[in-house]
Amino acid sequence: MVTAAQKNHMHGSLLTSKGAWKPELVISLLRIHKGRTPDVAAALGTTPGTMQKYIERHPECLPHVNSTTGAASGDHTRQAILNAIAATNGGTITQIAVACDVDYENVQKHLARHPEIRKAQQVAREKVTDAAEQHHNTAVLVGDDKHVLFELKTRGKDRGYTERRESEVTSTHIHSIDQASTADLVDAIREAREMHALDEPTVVDADFTVTDD
């Protein structure tokens, strides 16, 4: 751990005029923590993702990074993304990127390249769906009308719980397209719309056959 005296020294000569870290500060901490960038990030009060970006911008720090535990190996980024997926319940790329402090494009690339990351996101999202289904089942059992109706319309449709709209145009009879005038066709469509009380334009299917009459 960094002592209070070391921290005071760091905040003096090892910070820029704008309060940013100098590479000498990061290198010193890397030596103290044996190249473990997550520990360095904790000592500086920042996130591992931010520390990784800093090291990428300052290649002079790279020789001091432990290649098996540091950010340079990429293993830490993968683990950070996996942790963020768990924390956001398989959230969107934006949510994951914010949670692990890794830029959007980097998260996107890791999802494309690493099947285990895609699998982790899928599993996390399935758990959310399971939770929603459990909530729905509970609501049905306590008699919530909306959930009961939804249950019957979906999983209960094989038992006949479906909504059917049946109608027959009787006032205007069209037996043959050759015999029907344009006015007759328009009237038939209007009557069909009125029967269904349709407020918006719709498509009316019609079957026409040519007879010998």
C-alpha angles and dihedrals in degrees: 000000000000113000123228090251091053091050091051090051091048093052088054119043097007097059126078122238088265092052096255122140118264116223088243089063094051092045090051091052092046089056092048092049095040094247096306104145096192089059091048090051090052091049091053093045095243138111126271089241092057090047090051091053091049092053091048089055092047108047091180086077094056098082088060095052118102102239093209098050105016132093094256093074093059091228092107092053091052091049092046090053091048090051090049091050089055092046093050095041091243093316129177122295089257092053092047092047092052092046094053098031093238120133120258096248092051092053090047091052092049091051090052096046104038119059091192090061092050089047091051091053091048093050092048091051091047088056089055090051090049090052091050091049091049090051090049092050091050091050091051092051092053091049104254102173097213093050092044091052092047091050093052093046093051117025091017097053091096087065092057100268097138134122114241127183113201126176140157128207105230107158095061114044118194114184101166133021088218091058098041120091124217089253091055091051092049091048091051092051092047092051091049090052093049092051090056093041089230114183096181129057112270141178117257115200116216131180116211126191130184113233132190092238 
